[in-house]
Amino acid sequence: QVQLVESGGGLVQAGGSLRLSCAASRRVFSIDVMGWYRQAPGKQRELVASITSGSKIYYADSVKGRFTVSRDNAKITVYLQMNSLKPEDTAVYYCRFVDDTGHDYWGQGTQVTVSS
């Protein structure tokens, strides 16, 4: 069974930076989409950023210009560089991979807390 292992979360002051990583535990079928979601307390999970195998990138409006998503296909890893963090970025961040058969995989979540 494939697992997605996330790392890089933590506590940071407003204006600071964090880099999240998410790697597959073993090789899987071709991954089409790699993405990051987040869920704050009392809110629905939302898509933050995604990148396709063709390098098509999406960002939520709330993170444009501050977050950068990238992927390393050889390492089956997706990254999320988060700069100029704000308290409203506080949430549990989840990665999600979708392979070319449509099957998706989720990470266990990593907490990001931004203090004001």
N, C-alpha and C positions, 0 to 999 in steps of 0.2 A: 504494500500500500504506500502510495506516495504521500509524504508529508511536506508541508511548507514550513520552514523554520525562519522566524523573524528575529531580528535583533536591531539594536540601536535606539530604542526608546529610552525615556528618562525624564528627569526634571531639569528645566532650563529657564532662565530669566527671559522676560520679554525682550525681543530684539536679538536673541541668540539663535543658534543653529543646531540642528540635529540631522543625522543621516540614518535613514532606515534601510535595512537590507532584508531581502526575503529570498531564500534559496530552496529549491526542491531537493528532497532527500535522495532521490535517484532519478535517473533519466526517464522521461515520460515521452509520450507522443508529442509531436511538434506543438509547441505552445504558440497559439495565435495571439492572445491578448494577455498582458500582465498588467495588473492594476492595483491601486491602493484605495481603500475605503476607510472611513472613520465613523465612529459612533460616540457622541457625547452623551452624558447622563440625561435621560429623559427625551432624547431625540432619536430620530430614525437614522439608520446607517446611510451614509451618503458616499457617492463616488468622488474621490479627490483628484485622481490622475490615472491615466492609463496610457499604454503604449502597445501598438500592434507589432506583428512580425515585419510589417512593411514600414515601421517607424512612424506610423500615424499616431499623433499624440493629442490627448485631451486633458484639459485642466478645468476644474471648477473655477468659476469666476472669483471665488473668495481666496484662491491661492495663486492666481495668475501673477507672474512676475516675482514670486517669492519661492515657489517650489519648483523643483526640476525632477522629472522622472526619467530613468534610463534603464537599460537592460543589457545583460551580458549573456548571450545565448549559449556560449560555450560552458558557462558556469550555471546556466539555468537559474539566473538570479535577476531580480529587479531591485532597483534602488529608488529612494525618494530623498533628495536633498531638500531640506527645509530651512530656509533662511528668513530673517526678520520675523521670527515667530511672535505670535500674539496670544494673549490669554484665551481667546476664542478658538484657538487651534487645539486646545486641550481636549483629548479624546483617546479612545482606544483605536489604534490603527491596525487594519487588517489588510493582508495582501490576498490577491485572488488571481489564479491562472486559469485560462480557458484554452483547452487544446483544440486541435482542428477537427475533432469529432463532436465538439460542443460540451465535453465533460469539463466541469470546473472543480477547482481545488481551492481551499481556503487555509490561510494561516491561523494560528491560535490567538493572534492579537498581541499588540505591544502598547503599553501605556505611554502616552506623551502628555506631560504636564508643563504648562507654561505659566510661570508666576509673574504677577504684575509688579 
